Amino acid sequence: MRILWLRAFYFSALSASILLLTQCGGSDRKRGRQDVESDPVAQTESVMEGAAAKPAPKSLKAKLYLEASGSMFPYDAAGSTGEFDEALQNLLTPFEAQKSGSTELFVVNDNVYPMGVNFQQLVEQPNVFTLAKDKGDSRHTDFSLIFKTILSDLKEGEVGVLFSDLIYSTESTAAQSSTKILADVETLMQTTFAGKTKDKSLLILKLNGAFKGTYYPHNGGGKPYSGSRPYYIALMANNATMKALLSDEKFEALSRFKELPGFESFHYFTSATDNVPFYTILLKDAEQAGQFEQSRQERKESKEAIHTIENIEADRKTRGLTLAVGIDLGGFYLPDSYKTDPKSYEIESDEGFKIQKIVAEKGPEGYTHKFLLTTAEPQGGGKREITLRLKRKFPPSWITQTTTQDDSNPKSDDFSEKTFGILNFTRGIEKAYNPQQANTYFTITINLH
């Protein structure tokens, strides 16, 4: 079975989506316990409104869920360069540093099993999968049971951390077409996450690590492969806990995901996104052009944020008008490059305003990014509006570039970069988190009088 799910950030994230899977496994994809013990190679292979409703946790603890199956063993094989094990330790160590002995360790395949060791023993083990070889049935992975168990057991302050290659396969997949397999996984992910989206968030990290052993394509029949392969870390938590992990400065050391060896991208699935972030027009900014002031009516209402301006005069030299607007994008866990790209936004204005540039800039008013909105020929007079929306795009480019419907040839040029069905897997989660297919995260309006 190769893993599935997570196989699905950006968590997230993040939005975050969650799963219901059927049993996975198979005599090809997942090597059985007897196979592992008799084969020396196999032995060594392998956006936050809901969150605001609850107080932020005072401390965070990790719960590791390590998939122990034939498709995962090669990631920590003998002779490997060790990126997988290093990433695992680097992610968990900051949690342990907060409170020694707090991390809980589990093995997942046909069920969820306690690993039976402490964090120090995990670190000292040359091959982490050695700790898991006697736990459960490595030929089968019951994703429905695994994710239901992880999500139902999460308490406030706990972060579930699943290490997996996220490739879906069951005993029956070898006899099915790839089209049928991928349609099944998309439906299963949607139905699994559908009941969890209100109070749970999911962040998926994509990493690359050395793989040395047997690879099991979707159509069965193990094939030797030595090289780099994608794998994923799925972080799951209640909304308030996830918000604290991603945005609370006291937990900053726990969320340095970009520093993990082999880190590439992320996606966040969540329904706990502020519909309208804080935003304000900046009255005194070095890059503005023209003159204006906050409307008297808005001043009377004692509003801290400035949304309406009046007495507007174009710049004397250029005859244009440039407004500086501060927006708090801290509640939207998206790549920095996405937040600062004008193409990530839709802007509507009768006066032809355009986004000149966006810079990450924290201001005393409480914003995280400064937007420069400019027009060459402001019309002036009457009430006008500028409407700005942040686009909600799925799939992100990294998922599109990573997914494949055919993983049968380890010798292909792009094999090291591809994951079977990751698009379908994450698209099912996106459908659960965004059932109305909203194409924007928020809309803000600026009024000119």
N, C-alpha and C positions, 0 to 999 in steps of 0.2 A: 503494500500500500503505500506509498511513499509519503505522505504526510499531508497533507492537505491543507488545510485551512490557511493557516497562516500562511500557508503557502500562498499580506494583506496582508504604510503608512502608512505612514505618514501612517495609524494610527492615526485615524486615526482614525484616529486618531480621529486624527486624527481627528471624525469622526471617529467611531469605533463600532465594529460590527461583530456579531457573535454567532455561534454555529450549532448546527444540528447535524450530525453526520451519521451515516450508517456505519456498519462495521467495515473496517478496512483491513486488508491483509492479503494473504495469498502465498502460496508456496514459492512463487517466483520473487515477488517484490519484497516480501518480508521474510527473512531467513528465520527458521525455527530455532528453538533452543538447542536441539540436537545438532542442527547444521552448524550453529555457531561454535559449539563445543568441539566439534570434530574437524573444523576448518580453521587453521591458524590464521588465515587472512581475515576470515569473518570475525574472529575473536578480537581483532584490532581495528575493525572498521566502525563506521556508522553513517471655537469657536464658541459663556458657561452659566447658563441660567439655572439649570437644574442643580449644578454644583454649588451655587451660591445659597441654595436653600438649606444646606447643611454646613455646620462649622468645619473648618479645615482640620484634618488630623494633626495632632501634635508630633507624631512620629510615624515613620513608614517602615514596613517590614516586607521582605520578598518571600515569595513561595515559588520555588523552581519546579518546573515540570519538564523533564527531559524525555524526549521521545526515544525509546529504545527499540529500534527495528532494523531490519537488514539494510534499509535505505539510508539510515543515519550512521551506522557504525564506521564507515570509511572517513568520516570527518575528523576522527581522532585516532587514525590508524598509526601503527608503528612506522617511523620514518617520516611522519607528517611534519610540516613546518609549524603546526600548532595554533593557527589562527582561531580555530573554533574554541579550543580550551581556554585560550587567552581571553577571548571575548566574554566567555562565560564567567571567568573569574573577575575580569575587570568590571562587569556589570553588577555582580553580586557583592563584591568586596565593600563598596561604599555603604550598602545596607548593613552589612555585618559590622562595619566600623562604628555605626550609630549605636548598636547594641549587640555585643558578641553573643552568638548562639541563637539569634532571633530568626535566622533564615530556615525555612522548612524546605525539605528536599523530597521530590517525588519522581517516580518513573511512570511513564504512560505508554501503553500499547493497547491491549485488549481491555484494560481497566486502568485505574489510577492506584498506584502502590507507593507506600512510604519507601524511600530509598534505604532507610535504616542506618544512615551514617550522619555525622555532623559536617559542618562546613570545612573544618580543618582536614578531615579525612577526604573530603571531595577534592580539595586543593592538592593534597599529597599524592593522590592516585594518578599514576602515569597515563592511564587510559580511563576516562570517566565512564565509559560504557561497561567497563569491567564491573562496576558497582551495580549495574542494571541487568546483567545477563541472566540472572536467576529470578528476575521479577516479571511475572506475566508471560504472555505468549508473543514473542517478537514477530510472529508471522501475521498477526492481525492488529489493527489499530482501530478501535471503536471511537471515532471522533465525536459522535453524538454523546456518548457517555462521558468522554473526556472533557469536552467543553461545558457540558451541563454541570459536571462535578466542580470544575474550576470556578465557574461563575457563581454557582450556588453557595460555594464555601467561602467566597471573598467577603471579608468584613471590612468596615471602614478602616483605612490605614494599611490595608494589605494590597500588594501588587502581585498578581499572577504573572509569571514569566515563563513562556513556553518556547523552547528551542526546537525547531522543526524545519524540514525542507519543504513543507507545505505542498506536497504532491499527493493528489488524491488517487487512491487505487484500492480496490477490494479484491476478494477472491474471484469475483465475476468479471472484473474489468478486462482481463486478457481476452475474453470472448466477445467483447463489445467494441464497437467503433469508437474512435476518439471523440466524434461528434456526440455520441450518446453519453459517454463518460463525462464530458464537459458540461453538457446540459444538466445532468444529474447533480454534479457538484454545485452548480450555480443555484439550483433550486434548494438543495440541502442547506447551503450557507444562508440563503435568504430566510428559510423557515426556522433555522436554528437561532439566528440573531433577532428575529422579529419580536420576540417577547422580552428581549433584554435591552433594547435600545434606549428606553426611557431613563434608566439609571446606571447603565454600564457604558464605559468607553473602551475603545481598543486602538492601540498604536502598533503598527507593523513596521519593523525595521528590516531592511534588506542588507545582507552582508555577503561577502565572498570569502570562502575558506578553502584550504587544500583538501582534496578528496582523493583517497587512495584505496581502491578496492573494487567491489562489484557494483555496477549500476544496473537498476532494474527498470527498463522502459515500460510504458503503459501497456504495451501489448505482450509483456512477459518475456522471460529469457534473459538471465543476467549476463552482462557484458563487462569486461574489465575496463577500468578507466582510472587514469592518474592525471590530475590537473586541478584547476580551480573550478568551484561550483558555487552557485548561489545557495544561501540558506536564510532562514528568517527567525526573528525573535518577535513574539507576539506578547505585548504587555497589556494586561487587562486589569481594570479596577473600577470601583464605584466612581461616579462623576467627581465628587468632592476630592477623593483621593488622587485621581488622575490630574485634576486641576492643580493640586498642591505639588505633585511630582513635577509637572511641566512648567510651573510658573512661580512657585514659592522659592525665594532666594535661599532659605535655610536648607532646602533640599537640592540645591543646584548641583552638588557633587554626585547626586544619584542619577542625573539626567544628561550626562555628557556623552550622549549616544554617538555623536560624530567622531569621538575620539576612540571608539571601539575599533580594533583591528579589522580591516575588511569592510567597514561601514560604507554604504553607498547612498541609500535613500530611505525615505519613510513615507507612510501615509496614515492619517489619523481619522478614525471614525468616531463620531460622537453626536448626540442630539443636544448636548448641554452647551449650546453656543448662544451667546448674547445676540438677540436679533438686531439690535442697534447698538453699536459701540459708542463710547464717549467720543465726541468730536467738537471742535471749536474753531472758529475763524480767528486767526492771529492778527490783531490790529496793528501791531508794530513789528514788522519783520524786514530784515535788510533786503530780502529778495522780492518784496511786494512792489507792485507798480500801480500808481494811482492813489487816490485818497478816499476814505470812507470811515464810518463810525458805526458802533452798535446802535440798533434802533432804540428810540426812546421808550417804546412800549416794552421791549425786552428788558431794558434797564429797570423799568418800574417793577417788573416781575421778579427782579433780583436773581436772574438766572446766571449761574456761574459760567455756563458754556454760551458762546456767541454763535447763533445760527442765522441771525438776521442783521443785515447792514443797510444803512441809508446814507443820504447825502454823498452819493458816489460820484467821484470825478475821475475821468481818465487821466493817464499819465500825460504830462504836458509835452514831453518830447516824442514819445512813440504813439500817443493817442490810444494806446492799449490799456488793458487792465489785468493785473495779476494778483490773485488772492493766495495767501498762504493759509492752509487748513491743517490743523493737527488732529490726527485720528489715533485712537488707542486700538491697535491690532493685537495686543497681547493675548487676548482670549481666543485667537485663531491660530492654532498650531499648524502652520504652513511653512514651507521653505522660505527663507529670507528673500531669495531671488524672485519668488512668486509675489511676495508682498510689495516689492519695490519695482515691479515691472508694470508700466502703464497699460500693457495689453491684458493684464489680469482684471481690468476694471471696465465697466461701461459708464459713460458719462453722457448725460442729456442736457441740452441747454439751447434755448432759442437764440442766444447770443454767440453760439459757436465756441463755448469754452472747451478747452482741451487740457489734458494732463501734461504739463511741461516736464515735470520730473517728480520722483518720490524718493525721499531719503529717510533712512532709519535715524531717528533723532528723538531723544526723550526730552520732553519739555516740562517745566514746572506745573503746567496746567494739568498734566496727567496723560499726555499723548505719547505714542511710541514712534510715530512716523509723521513726517511733514510732507504735505502735498502742495505743489504749486499748480494752480489752475489759472490758465491764461486765455485771453481772447484779444484778437487784433483790433476789433472795432466794436466796443460795447455800445449798445443802442441807447441805453439810458431811458429813464422815465417808466412809470408803471411798475407793477409787481412782476418780478421774474423769478425763476427758480433754476437751480443747478441740482441735478440728481446724479448721485454717484453710487454705483453698485460694485461689490466684489464678486466676481464670477466664481461659481462652484463648478469645477471641471472634474469629470471622471471619465476614463481613467487618467491618472497622471502619466506623463511620458515614460517614466521608468517602468511602469507596469506593462505598457504597450510594447516596449522594447524587450522586456524580459520574457514575456509569455510565448509559448509554442504549443502547437497541437500535435507535434511529432517529435518525440525524444528518443527515437529508435536508433540513432546513429551517433555514438559517442565520438566518432572521428570527424564529424562535421565542424566547420570552421568556427561556428558560433555556439557550439555545445556548452562551453564553459560559462556562457552568459544567459542560458535559457532555463526556465522552469515550466514544466508541463502544467498547463491550465491555470496559471496564477491569475490571469485576467478573469476567467470565469469564477474562480474562487472569491476574489475580491469584489467582483461585480455583484455577486449574490449578497455580500455583506452591505454594499452600497445601497442595494434595493431595500434592504431591511431598515437602514438608517435614514434613507431619503425616499420613502414610499411615494411622496407627491412629486418626485423628480424636480425639485426646486433647482434652478440653475444659477442662483445667487446666494451668498451667505448673508448679506445685509444690504439695505438701502438707506442712504442718508440724504437729507435735502438741505440746501443752502438757499436762503431767501434774500433777494435783492429788492429794495424798495426805492 
